[in-house]
Amino acid sequence: MELIIDSVSKKYGTGIWGVRDFSVSLKPGIVGLVGPNGAGKTTLMRILATITKPTSGKIIFTGIDLLKEPNQIRELLGYLPQDFGIYPNLNAVEFLEYLAAVKGLDKRSASQRIDELLHVVNLSEVRKHLLGSYSGGMKQRIGIAQALLTDPRLLIVDEPTVGLDPEERIRFRNLLSDLSGDRIVIFSTHIVSDVEASATRIVVIRKGRLLIDAMPEELLREVEGKVWEWIVPSEDLPSIKQRYTIGGTVRHLDGVEVRIISANKPDGDARLIPPRLEDAYLHLIAEKGKGKTP
């Protein structure tokens, strides 16, 4: 099973490129589609979900041309959009029964599938509660359940953890990990830590263009020996931010602990620390992203 995205571009009527000359080949596993807000992630997700047509390019999934046979592709994909909406006056079972009917599932098969999915997303105990009473994380889990109704081979989730508290974010990431199996899961996010533990591949998009397609380990090797921890006085922080790529700060009684990504040791008191995927991403955006324009 393979998803081939070949030179896909999307130009809007305003003349702005949402995606430009984007090419990548994906196989089963969790693919982290990472990029800053406005990078083109949602445009690409909508194209893959057959909601938006590209201006040019080709997309092939399991040998099927997405542009020529969109209905066949829709039978194989599940989609959780960034702006997923629910019917607040329906309970989980009613909501999923309605969507199952829309997707053409017969009543008996739908009932069995809904029972399975509510167990998978850990919502069985609140299956009869109105969706309007659900927390943000619970609504996202019901969103995943609806995306899985037809047991899709391609699962697309667009910024699914935005607005979730830390505990719900971890629960949601673990759920996606459990669901990957023999399907392709594309997890679009601007929060790198959301895909650090689960992604088998990282695809970075910036200004609509592919910046890099690599295994997480490859990205980490790029910043091996380039991540430093340094405690500095608070008043020095603004000038340090101008000179270095900063991966984070933590305030202490004796100053500010700064995480710096730099090929050279920033100061004699700085100590080398193991890199994280977010360090690699920030380094990539700062270094390889320079001069890239759509």
C-alpha positions in Angstrom: 0.0 0.0 0.0 1.4 3.4 -1.0 0.2 7.0 -1.3 2.0 8.9 -4.1 1.7 12.7 -4.1 3.3 13.9 -7.4 4.0 17.6 -8.0 0.8 18.7 -6.4 0.0 22.4 -6.5 -3.0 24.5 -5.5 -3.3 28.1 -6.6 -6.2 30.2 -5.3 -8.1 32.8 -7.2 -6.2 35.5 -5.2 -3.0 34.3 -6.8 -1.8 32.8 -3.6 -0.3 29.3 -3.6 -1.6 27.0 -0.9 0.7 24.2 -2.0 3.3 24.2 -4.7 5.2 21.4 -6.4 4.7 19.1 -3.4 5.9 15.5 -3.9 6.2 12.7 -1.4 5.6 8.9 -1.3 4.1 7.4 1.9 3.7 3.9 3.2 1.8 2.5 6.3 2.6 4.1 9.6 2.1 7.5 11.2 3.3 10.4 9.1 3.7 13.7 11.0 3.0 16.5 8.6 4.6 19.4 10.4 4.8 23.1 9.7 4.0 26.5 11.0 0.5 27.9 10.8 -0.3 28.9 7.3 2.3 26.5 5.8 -0.2 24.7 3.6 -1.0 21.7 5.8 -4.8 22.1 5.7 -4.8 22.8 2.0 -2.9 19.5 1.4 -5.2 17.6 3.8 -8.3 18.9 2.0 -6.9 17.8 -1.4 -6.1 14.3 0.0 -9.6 14.1 1.4 -11.1 14.9 -2.0 -12.7 18.1 -0.8 -10.5 20.5 -2.7 -9.1 19.9 -6.2 -5.4 20.7 -6.9 -4.5 23.1 -9.7 -2.0 20.6 -11.0 -0.3 17.3 -10.1 -1.3 13.7 -9.5 -2.2 11.6 -6.4 -2.3 7.8 -6.5 -3.4 5.7 -3.6 -3.3 1.9 -3.9 -3.2 2.3 -7.7 -6.3 4.5 -7.8 -6.0 8.0 -9.3 -7.6 10.4 -6.8 -8.6 13.0 -9.3 -10.1 10.5 -11.8 -11.8 8.2 -9.2 -12.6 10.3 -6.1 -15.5 8.1 -5.1 -13.3 5.0 -4.9 -10.8 6.9 -2.8 -13.5 8.1 -0.4 -14.4 4.5 0.3 -10.8 4.0 1.5 -10.2 7.1 3.6 -11.3 8.6 6.9 -11.0 12.3 7.6 -11.0 14.3 10.8 -10.9 18.0 9.8 -9.5 20.8 11.9 -13.0 22.3 12.2 -14.9 19.1 12.9 -18.4 19.8 14.1 -20.9 17.7 16.1 -24.6 17.8 16.7 -24.8 18.7 20.4 -28.3 17.4 20.8 -27.4 13.9 19.7 -25.7 11.3 21.8 -22.6 9.4 20.5 -24.6 6.4 19.2 -27.2 8.5 17.3 -24.4 10.7 15.8 -22.4 7.7 14.6 -25.6 6.0 13.3 -26.4 9.0 11.3 -22.9 9.3 9.7 -22.8 5.5 9.1 -26.1 5.9 7.1 -24.6 8.8 5.1 -21.5 6.6 4.3 -23.8 3.7 3.1 -23.3 1.2 5.9 -26.2 -1.1 6.5 -27.8 -0.9 10.0 -26.6 -4.2 11.3 -23.0 -3.7 10.3 -23.1 -0.1 11.5 -24.4 -1.1 15.0 -21.6 -3.6 15.4 -18.9 -1.2 14.1 -20.2 1.6 16.4 -19.9 -0.6 19.5 -16.4 -1.6 18.5 -15.3 2.0 17.9 -16.8 3.5 21.1 -14.8 0.9 22.9 -11.6 1.7 21.0 -11.9 5.5 21.7 -12.9 4.8 25.3 -16.4 6.4 25.1 -18.6 3.3 25.8 -19.6 4.5 29.2 -20.8 7.9 27.9 -22.4 6.6 24.7 -25.8 7.9 25.7 -24.6 11.3 26.8 -25.3 14.3 24.6 -22.3 15.3 22.6 -22.8 18.9 23.7 -21.7 17.8 27.2 -18.5 16.2 25.9 -15.1 17.8 26.7 -12.8 18.9 23.8 -10.8 15.7 24.0 -14.0 13.5 24.0 -15.3 15.4 20.9 -12.0 14.7 19.1 -12.3 11.0 20.0 -15.8 10.9 18.6 -14.3 12.6 15.5 -11.8 9.7 15.2 -14.6 7.2 15.6 -16.6 8.7 12.7 -13.4 8.7 10.6 -13.0 5.0 11.3 -16.5 3.9 10.5 -15.5 2.3 7.2 -12.2 1.0 8.5 -10.2 3.2 6.1 -6.8 2.4 4.8 -5.9 6.1 4.8 -6.6 8.2 7.9 -6.2 12.0 7.7 -6.3 14.1 10.9 -5.8 17.8 10.7 -4.5 19.6 13.8 -6.4 17.3 16.1 -4.8 18.4 19.4 -5.4 22.1 19.2 -7.3 23.3 22.3 -6.8 20.0 24.2 -5.3 20.0 27.7 -2.0 18.1 28.1 -3.6 14.9 29.4 -6.1 14.7 26.5 -3.3 15.4 24.0 -1.3 12.4 25.3 -4.4 10.2 25.2 -5.2 11.3 21.7 -1.6 10.7 20.5 -1.6 7.2 22.1 -4.9 6.4 20.4 -3.5 7.3 16.9 -0.5 5.1 17.6 -2.7 2.2 18.4 -4.8 2.8 15.2 -1.9 3.0 12.8 -1.3 -0.7 12.1 -1.4 -1.5 8.4 -2.9 1.9 7.4 -1.4 5.2 6.5 -2.2 7.9 9.2 -1.3 11.5 8.3 -1.2 13.6 11.4 -1.0 17.3 10.5 0.2 19.6 13.3 2.3 22.6 14.2 3.1 21.1 17.6 6.2 19.0 17.0 6.0 17.2 20.3 2.6 15.7 19.3 4.3 13.5 16.7 7.7 12.9 18.4 6.8 9.7 20.1 4.6 8.1 17.5 5.6 9.2 14.0 7.5 6.8 11.7 8.1 9.6 9.2 8.3 13.4 9.4 7.3 15.6 6.5 8.0 19.3 7.0 6.1 21.8 4.9 6.8 25.5 4.7 5.1 28.1 2.5 3.4 25.3 0.6 6.6 23.5 -0.3 8.2 20.3 0.9 11.1 21.2 3.1 12.2 17.7 4.1 10.9 14.2 4.2 12.8 12.0 6.7 12.7 9.5 9.5 12.7 11.0 13.0 16.1 9.5 13.7 17.6 11.3 10.6 16.3 14.6 11.8 17.7 14.0 15.3 21.1 13.2 13.8 21.1 16.6 12.1 21.2 18.4 15.5 23.4 15.9 17.4 26.0 17.9 19.2 24.2 21.2 18.5 21.8 21.6 21.5 23.0 23.4 24.6 21.6 24.3 28.0 22.8 27.6 29.5 21.6 29.6 32.5 21.7 33.3 31.8 20.6 36.5 33.6 17.1 37.6 32.7 18.3 40.9 31.2 20.6 39.0 28.7 17.7 36.9 27.3 16.6 39.4 24.5 20.1 39.7 23.0 20.6 35.9 23.2 17.3 35.4 21.3 18.6 37.6 18.6 21.8 35.7 18.2 20.7 32.1 18.5 17.8 29.7 17.7 16.0 29.1 21.0 14.2 25.8 21.8 12.7 26.9 25.1 13.3 28.7 28.3 12.7 27.9 32.0 13.0 30.5 34.8 15.0 29.7 37.9 16.0 31.7 41.0 19.5 32.2 39.5 18.4 33.2 36.0 16.8 31.7 32.9 17.7 28.3 31.6 17.9 28.6 27.8 17.8 25.7 25.3 20.0 26.8 22.4 20.4 25.2 19.0 23.9 26.1 17.7 26.7 24.4 15.9 29.1 26.2 18.3 29.2 26.3 22.1 27.5 29.6 23.0 29.4 30.1 26.3 31.9 28.4 28.5 29.2 27.6 31.0 26.8 26.0 28.5 26.5 22.2 28.5 25.7 19.9 25.7 22.4 18.0 26.0 20.5 15.3 24.0 18.4 16.8 21.2 14.7 16.5 20.8 12.7 16.4 17.6 11.5 20.0 18.2 15.2 21.1 18.2 15.7 19.5 14.9 12.6 21.1 13.5 13.6 24.6 14.7 17.1 24.1 13.3 15.6 23.0 10.0 13.3 26.0 9.7 16.0 28.4 10.7 18.7 27.0 8.4 17.2 25.2 5.4 14.1 27.3 5.3 16.0 30.5 4.6 15.2 31.9 1.2 12.4 29.5 0.4 9.5 31.2 -1.1 6.4 29.9 -2.8 
